[in-house]
Amino acid sequence: MPQIDYTWILCPVCKSKTRLKIREDTELKNFPLFCPKCKQESLIEVKHLHITVIREPDAQTQSR
């Protein structure tokens, strides 16, 4: 039986462990990751144990 590798998802802001684990075959897209320690939410993507933080553009005010 092959060994499946698990790893904790770390918060991209404070680098502490979140409450989620991912496997080698886990794929997430536009996933809202919440950190219980720093209370920040980040949008991430996961593929092959590689975590990417998605930067959303700041809201622009409408000019008249």
N, C-alpha and C positions, 0 to 999 in steps of 0.2 A: 504494500500500500504506500503510495507516494506521500511524502511529508508536505503539508500545506503550510505556507509561510503567512503568519499574521503580523500586523504591526499597528500600533496606535496612531491615530491621526493627531498631530500636534497643531496647536493653535498658531496661525501665522503671525499673530500680534504679540503674544506673550511667551510663546514656545512651550507652554505647558500641555499636558495630556488632556484631550477631550474625552468624552464618554464613548467614542466610536473606535472600532477596530476595522481594518480592511484586510482583505486577502489578496493574493497575487492576481486573481481573476476578477477583482472588483472594478467596476467602471461606474463613475458618477459624473454627471454633467449638470452644471448650474445648481450645485447642492449648497444650501444655506447651512454652514457649519457654525454652531453656537459654542462659545467657550464659557463654561461655568465659572472659571476663575476671574477673567477680566470682563466678562459680560458683553463681549463683542461678537458680532455676527459677520462672517466672511463668506463670500461666494467662492466655491472651489470646484475644480474638476479633478478626477482621479482616473488614472489608467496605468496598469502594470506597476502599482505601488508608487507611482510618481504623482505628486500632488502639485497642482497649479492654482494659484490664487487669481481670480478674475477681478480685474479692476474696472469698476463701473464709473463712467464719467459723471462728474458732479452736475447737479441740476442747474440749468441755465435759466436766468430770469428772462421773461419775454420783454422785448423792447417795442415801444409803440411808434 
